[in-house]
Amino acid sequence: MKRRTTFLSDFKAFVGKGNVVDLAVAVVIGGAFGKVVDAVVSLVMTSLLAPTLKAANVSAISALPAGAVLVALINFIVIAFVVFLIVRGLEAMKRGERPISAPDPQAQLAAAATRLAEALERRQL
């Protein structure tokens, strides 16, 4: 006799899967990373790009028919560049770390077998 599953038990099984928890963690980390990117972008925009954009009279772009699209494109390029710099820095730090590798069990077994064979040869067994 096949047991019928209830809505609640199906939901409990769904939430208990690792993918849902991983997705929730990714959303939280993504939100925190988004705040970091926003802070860096506003720092870059206010300190480095604002004088340049003001001198180039970029504020007049928004008055153009496709001005909103161009402003969004400029914002995208700046945000993508900042994310690139952050990821590149993280990858550089990651490359600097050298993971400690566990000894290879097959290599250890082969070395032990070689030592045993040499010991047996010395004793002529």
N, C-alpha and C positions, 0 to 999 in steps of 0.2 A: 504494500500500500504506500503510495507516494504521499509524502507530507506536503501540504500546501504552505507556501511562504506567505507571510503577511507583509504588508507595506512597511511596517515598522522594522521587521527583521531584515528586509531588503535594504532599507535606508541605513540600518546599523552596519550591515556588511559593506555597503558602499563607502560609508565614512571610515570604516576600519581599514580600508585598502591603503596601501602606502602612497599611491598616486595622489589621493586627495590631500593627505598631510603635506606631501612635497609641494603640491600646488599652493597650498595655504602659506607655507613658509616662503615660497618664491614671491607671492604677492606682497607679503610683509617686507621682505628684503628689497623687492623692487620699489616699494613706496619709500623706504628709507633712502635707497640709492637715488631715487628721483629728487628727493629733497637736497641731497648733496650736489647733484648736477645743477639744480636750480640755483643753489647758493654760489657755485663756481661760475655759472653762466652770468648771474647778475654781477658778480665781482668783475668778470672779464668785460661785460658790457659797459659797466659804469666807469671802470678805470682805464681800460684800453681802447675800447671801440667807440664809446660815446663821443669823445672829441673828434675822432676821425669821421664818424658818420655825420656829425653836426657840420663839419667843414665841407663834406661832400653834399650837403643839403639833402640827405636821404629822407628827411621827414616829409618832403614833397612827394615822395613815392606813393604814400597812402592816398593822395588825391587823384592818382591815375586810375583809369578804369579797372585795371588788373592790379592795382596797388596792394590790396590786401593779400593777394597771392604772392606778390614779390616780397612783402614784409614777412609773411609766413615762411617763405623759402629762405630768406636771410636768417631768420630765427632758427630754422631747421639746420642750416649749415653750421651756425655757431654752436648749437647744442650737440650736433654730431661730432664736431671737432673737440669739444670739451670731453664728451664721453670717450672718444678715441684716446685723448691724452690720459684720462684716468685709467682706462683699461690697459693702455701701453705701460703705464707706471706700475700697475698691479702685476702685469706679466713679467716685467723686469725684476720686481721683488721676488716673484715666484721662481724665476730662473736662478736667482741667487741662493735659494734654499736647496739643499741637496738632501733628498730623502734617504733615510737609513734603510738599506735593503736587508731583508732577512737572508740568512745563509740559505743557499740552494740545497735542499735535502738530497737531491740526486748526486750532487758533487760531493757532499759529505759522505754519502754511502759509497761512492766510487773510491774516495780517498781511504775510507776505512777498509774496504775490500783489498786495496793495494797494500796497505800496511799489514793486513792479516796475511796476505800471500807472501810478503817479504819476511815476516816473522816465521812463517811455516818453512820457508826455504832455508832460513838460517838454522833452524832446528832440524832440518832435513826430515820433516814429517810428511 
